[in-house]
Amino acid sequence: MTITCKNCGHHFEGKFCSNCGQASNTQRLDFHFLGKHVLKQLLTVFDKGILYTSGQLITRPGNSIREYIDGKRVRHYAPLALLVTLAALYGVLYHFFHIVPFNEITPSPAEYKNVDAGMINDWLATHYSLATCLLLPVYTLGSFIAFRKQGYNFAEHLVLNAYLSSQRLLFRIATFPIFLVFNGTTFIRTLIWLYILSDVILLSWGYCQFFNRLKPAKALLLSLLSYLIFFSSMLILLEITLIVISRFLE
């Protein structure tokens, strides 16, 4: 039976495309697929796919992610592997240059008086990759709820948000010198809010491209709803975590 390659459009027979090498079986993404491929690509950190995928995320994020989910995967670096790699790199910069984004803890301090800003800074400096990965399901929950009528399953939303999280990390790595200049100053809090604004803009850009069957205005509104769900969920989880830590330290 003749098969049309989803990556290059070449017609071939067999298990692999004779033109580009992509497998003929590009089943729908699910957690089995993610688990099978992430470890393999984690072990090839300097694979040329990182450069190609990073370039795509910078120039056409939503379109390239949709192509990956639809089966065009040969040249792409695996989403979770890319996220962990970039988060590890940013974590090294964060730790090496002693970035201090939190000078004090302001929300409801009486409820977790035993937790200080230094504790949070130290934890982030040594566990940045873990923190990034822990936030991924929260981002995914937001887009899965906001765009639930678009026909993508939770695993596909996880891939979408892993790539978009990588895009935001690329932006932060590129602008890290700005963070470094203002490290330890009062302007650092303003800079954090500017980064949050950039996150919203990049996320909305990616979602609007990815969900291109929607009208731009509707896609933008759903993107903002998705981020609102994420941000609200993150604040609730942070509040609960700080309270638990404070009571543990009593």
C-alpha positions in Angstrom: 0.0 0.0 0.0 1.4 3.4 -1.0 1.7 5.9 1.9 2.0 9.7 1.8 4.7 10.9 4.2 3.2 13.5 6.6 6.7 15.1 6.9 7.7 15.7 3.3 4.8 14.5 1.2 6.8 11.7 -0.6 4.9 8.6 -1.7 6.5 5.3 -0.4 5.8 1.8 0.8 7.0 0.2 4.0 7.6 1.4 7.6 9.8 4.4 6.8 9.8 7.1 4.2 12.5 6.5 1.6 13.0 10.3 1.2 13.3 11.7 4.8 13.2 8.6 7.0 10.0 9.4 9.0 8.1 6.4 10.3 4.8 5.7 8.5 3.1 5.1 11.8 2.5 8.6 13.2 -0.3 7.7 15.6 -2.1 10.4 17.5 -0.1 11.7 20.5 -0.8 10.2 23.8 1.1 9.6 27.1 2.5 6.3 25.8 4.1 8.1 22.8 5.5 10.8 25.1 7.0 8.4 27.5 8.5 6.3 24.8 10.4 9.2 23.1 11.3 11.6 25.8 14.1 9.6 27.4 15.7 8.9 24.1 16.0 12.5 23.2 17.0 13.6 26.7 20.2 11.5 26.2 21.0 13.4 23.0 21.0 17.0 24.3 23.0 18.5 21.5 21.0 17.0 18.8 20.6 19.3 15.8 16.8 19.1 16.3 17.2 21.6 19.2 18.3 24.3 16.8 15.6 23.6 14.3 12.8 23.4 16.8 14.0 26.6 18.6 14.1 28.5 15.4 10.5 27.3 14.6 9.3 28.4 18.1 10.8 31.8 17.6 9.4 32.5 14.1 6.2 30.4 13.8 5.4 28.8 17.2 1.7 27.7 16.8 2.0 26.6 13.2 5.1 24.4 13.8 3.5 22.8 17.0 0.4 22.0 15.1 2.5 20.4 12.3 4.3 18.3 14.9 1.0 17.1 16.4 -0.3 16.3 13.0 2.7 14.1 12.2 5.5 16.2 10.9 8.1 15.2 13.5 11.4 14.1 12.0 13.3 17.4 12.4 11.7 18.4 15.7 13.3 17.8 19.1 10.9 16.1 21.5 8.8 18.7 23.5 9.4 17.5 27.1 13.1 16.9 26.4 13.5 20.4 24.9 11.7 21.9 27.9 13.9 20.1 30.5 17.0 21.0 28.5 16.2 24.8 28.3 15.0 24.9 31.9 18.2 23.3 33.1 20.2 25.8 31.1 18.2 28.7 32.6 18.5 27.2 36.0 22.3 27.1 35.7 22.3 30.8 34.8 19.9 31.5 37.6 22.1 29.7 40.2 25.5 30.9 38.9 24.6 34.6 38.9 22.7 34.4 42.2 19.5 35.9 40.8 17.2 37.2 43.6 13.7 37.8 42.3 12.0 37.7 45.7 13.1 40.3 48.3 10.2 39.6 50.6 7.0 37.6 50.8 3.9 39.8 50.7 0.7 37.8 50.5 -0.8 36.8 53.9 2.6 36.7 55.7 1.1 35.8 59.0 -0.1 32.5 57.7 3.5 31.4 56.8 5.7 33.5 58.9 8.4 30.8 59.0 9.0 30.9 55.3 11.4 33.6 54.1 12.3 34.9 50.6 15.8 33.4 50.8 14.3 29.9 51.2 12.3 30.4 48.0 15.2 31.8 46.1 17.5 29.0 47.1 14.9 26.4 46.1 14.4 27.9 42.7 18.1 28.2 42.1 18.6 24.5 42.6 15.3 23.1 41.3 14.4 25.4 38.4 13.8 22.5 35.9 11.6 20.8 38.4 9.6 24.0 39.0 9.1 24.4 35.3 7.9 20.9 34.8 5.5 21.2 37.8 3.9 24.2 36.2 3.4 22.5 32.9 0.3 20.6 33.9 -1.2 23.8 35.2 -0.7 25.6 31.9 -2.1 22.5 30.2 -5.2 22.5 32.4 -5.8 26.2 31.4 -5.7 25.5 27.6 -7.5 22.2 27.8 -10.5 24.0 29.5 -10.4 27.1 27.4 -10.0 25.3 24.1 -11.9 22.2 25.0 -14.1 22.3 21.9 -11.2 22.2 19.4 -10.8 18.4 19.5 -7.3 18.0 21.1 -6.8 15.6 24.0 -4.9 16.4 27.2 -1.6 14.8 25.9 -1.7 17.0 22.8 -2.3 20.1 25.0 0.6 19.0 27.1 2.8 18.9 24.0 1.5 22.3 22.9 2.3 23.9 26.3 5.7 22.2 26.6 6.8 23.8 23.3 5.3 27.2 24.3 7.0 27.0 27.7 10.3 26.3 25.8 9.6 29.3 23.7 9.2 31.5 26.8 12.5 30.1 28.2 14.3 30.9 24.9 13.0 34.5 25.4 14.2 34.6 29.0 17.6 33.2 28.1 18.0 35.7 25.3 17.1 38.6 27.7 18.9 37.3 30.7 21.5 40.1 30.6 18.7 42.5 31.4 17.7 40.4 34.5 21.4 40.4 35.5 21.8 44.2 35.3 18.8 44.8 37.7 19.4 41.8 40.0 19.2 42.9 43.6 17.6 46.3 42.8 14.1 47.5 43.6 13.4 47.4 39.8 13.5 43.6 39.8 9.9 43.3 40.9 8.8 45.5 38.0 10.9 43.4 35.7 9.2 40.3 36.9 5.8 41.8 36.0 7.2 42.7 32.6 8.2 39.1 32.1 4.7 38.0 33.1 3.3 40.4 30.5 5.7 38.9 27.9 4.5 35.4 28.9 0.9 36.4 28.2 1.8 37.9 24.8 3.9 34.9 23.7 1.3 32.4 24.9 -1.5 34.3 23.1 0.6 34.4 19.9 1.2 30.7 20.1 -2.4 29.8 20.8 -3.8 32.1 18.1 -1.5 30.4 15.5 -2.1 26.9 16.7 -5.9 27.3 16.9 -6.1 28.9 13.5 -9.6 27.6 12.7 -10.9 30.1 15.2 -11.4 33.8 14.4 -8.4 35.8 15.8 -10.5 37.7 18.3 -12.1 34.6 19.7 -8.7 32.8 19.8 -7.2 35.8 21.7 -10.0 35.9 24.3 -9.7 32.1 24.9 -5.9 32.5 25.2 -6.4 35.2 27.9 -9.0 32.9 29.6 -6.5 30.1 29.5 -3.8 32.2 31.2 -6.3 33.5 33.8 -7.1 29.8 34.7 -3.4 29.1 34.9 -2.5 32.2 37.0 -5.4 31.7 39.4 -4.5 28.0 39.8 -0.9 28.8 40.4 -1.6 31.4 43.1 -3.9 28.9 44.9 -1.3 26.2 44.7 1.5 28.6 45.9 -0.6 29.8 48.8 -1.3 26.2 49.9 2.3 25.2 49.5 3.6 28.1 51.6 1.2 27.4 54.3 2.1 23.7 54.4 5.8 24.5 54.5 5.3 27.1 57.2 3.5 24.6 59.4 6.1 22.0 58.7 8.8 24.4 60.0 7.0 25.2 63.2 
